[in-house]
Amino acid sequence: MSLLEQLARKRIEKSKGLLSADQSHSTSKSASLLERLHKNRETKDNNAETKRKDLKTLLAKDKVKRSDFTPNQHSVSLSLKLSALKKSNSDLEKQGKSVTLDSKENELPTKRKSPDDKLNLEESWKAIKEMNHYCFLKNDPCINQTDDFAFTNFIIKDKKNSLSTSIPLSSQNSSFLSLKKHNNELLGIFVPCNLPKTTRKVAIENFNRPSPDDIIQSAQLNAFNEKLENLNIKSVPKAEKKEPINLQTPPTESIDIHSFIATHPLNLTCLFLGDTNAGKSTLLGHLLYDLNEISMSSMRELQKKSSNLDPSSSNSFKVILDNTKTERENGFSMFKKVIQVENDLLPPSSTLTLIDTPGSIKYFNKETLNSILTFDPEVYVLVIDCNYDSWEKSLDGPNNQIYEILKVISYLNKNSACKKHLIILLNKADLISWDKHRLEMIQSELNYVLKENFQWTDAEFQFIPCSGLLGSNLNKTENITKSKYKSEFDSINYVPEWYEGPTFFSQLYLLVEHNMNKIETTLEEPFVGTILQSSVLQPIAEINYVSLKVLINSGYIQSGQTIEIHTQYEDFHYYGIVSRMKNSKQILETNTKNNISVGLNPDILEVLVKIHNTEDFTKKQFHIRKGDIIIHSRKTNTLSPNLPNTLKLLALRLIKLSIQTHALSDPVDLGSELLLYHNLTHNAVKLVKILGTNDISINPNQSLIVEVEIIEPDFALNVIDSKYITNNIVLTSIDHKVIAVGRIACQ
């Protein structure tokens, strides 16, 4: 056969093969869609049966393993076991049904559920029910809840009671032991199974020991019990019922204030100033003797006391005022002395207040400056030592003490509504034999300083030579008759013929008469008092009393009225009732008088105050001290309509001052520490600001407004904002050199 024939035959066979394939393909396509779907469904069912059989087989194998293996109490937790039991029960029931159906349809051999598995499942559910029953009956007294096996013992006891009649003893014991073991696995200490036996044993022992928290709590409890045994419990006293503060207490006596003021004696205050050893105390003591304020017998007693002292620095008249042991031993005054004189030698309806101040530089600022600011006297008495060399030593340029005094009193005179009067006593004239030339020389120098430097006029000052020790030119002898017999204390009134001026007392007499024309105290003035001295008395019938020596700066006060005591500390003030008042004198011999019912400016009174018992006075009494302020209770105006409503009490830490500087050796820069004197107080302050200028320092001879801040914490300066209160101040350096004089600018 040729090649062409062979190729043709192959093409024919090939075409026949393609035709048969197309026929078969068309035949398969002709098969119904239902048959193909049915065929696919059978295939899927077979696969599902296979998977179900595999799941069934796996579960069956797992059950066989669990039935052969005793469950460990440390394998899983209680919650996981319970959830597994519930899930296995439901899954086994579903799987059992599916396995039965599949076995019938496919006739595949399956393994039936063993009776041991069924029993194990029932016991698990019984255990759960018993646990619930135990939780319900846990308050049963027969259950020892502190025992670790309380739950197991409860179940065993309950099982014994329920199965004693129906279950044999051998099966009962085995069931109980297995149940106890099962419960121990559920409720015991968890230890991983893979740990060695010794490690597991140590872990269990550690858990049986007290925990660190238990050790700490036990130690705290032991410490508490130990302190509790040593605790001495005392009965707490019942708190006293505090009475409400009555701020509207009426006066104890009904008095016509207008008539009282009209008949009240007018007072003249004289403040004695001077250098140390100028003879102020001796001169003032002799003046009191001449005014019949000291008896002859008292003078002889004082003479005996002074005989044991240094005669160069002490005498019988000096110790009248220097009445403390320290002052008498040192030979100079250390404290101010206030004497009130009221006798027939003065003009009718008049009194005289004499104030002695120390001249020592150590006490000058503390006592003298505060006295000038507090008492605001009408008359300044400057005592000069005229002895040879004494005057030259005291007047040593602008830094001498006399110059410091003149700075202060000159400013106060210039800015006072009522002009002051200055008396210059040229003391110890007997030691220079009344040398006219020397006395005129001293007078000429002081006259120039007063007029040129401090702008005093001739009518405002007077020079009077005298002798304080002998009493010469203090008072005319014929005016005073002490006794028909002469005494060694009587004044030797030797005055040279060339002197034609007044005596000291006659000049005071004229000033007292002139002072009677001043404006009387009005009802509009607010009551303001300054405490000069404070002493706390012993409680009487559980009521606190305090005795105060008070200078009335303004207005008036009546017995029975309620007052406020404001201390220098911001957090402390008191309410009290004025129990009684009486005139105060600080000399050896006083005339005892009845209590007075009204105190008036400028009286100095001893006031007994009943501090209101709602105040913790025993803790705060330390804070009532010299320099504190007393005012009317600001809520008493309903019972006293004449009392002012405009009183303002300011507690200031940052204080604005209007000052006048004088000659300064060096400028005072901002931030400098100074001393501020106001009334009886003096405080360290810091210069904070100079208002109205860009200057950073205070220079000489300037009128400025500055701000200072109190350095001491919790301290405030009490200031009365009233036109009747002057609020004068003095600024000094730390070494007590006067820098400026001025007043507090309240507005």
Beta strands, then each sheet from edge to edge (+ up, - down):
strand 1: 266-274
strand 2: 337-341
strand 3: 350-356
strand 4: 379-385
strand 5: 421-427
strand 6: 461-465
strand 7: 528-536
strand 8: 544-554
strand 9: 556-558
strand 10: 562-566
strand 11: 573-583
strand 12: 598-600
strand 13: 604-611
strand 14: 629-632
strand 15: 648-652
strand 16: 654-661
strand 17: 668-669
strand 18: 673-678
strand 19: 681-691
strand 20: 697-698
strand 21: 703-710
strand 22: 717-721
strand 23: 728-732
strand 24: 738-744
sheet 1: 2+ 3- 1- 4- 5- 6-
sheet 2: 7+ 8- 13+ 11- 10+ 14- 7+
sheet 3: 9+ 12-
sheet 4: 15+ 22-
sheet 5: 16+ 21- 19+ 18- 23+ 24- 16+
sheet 6: 17+ 20-
end
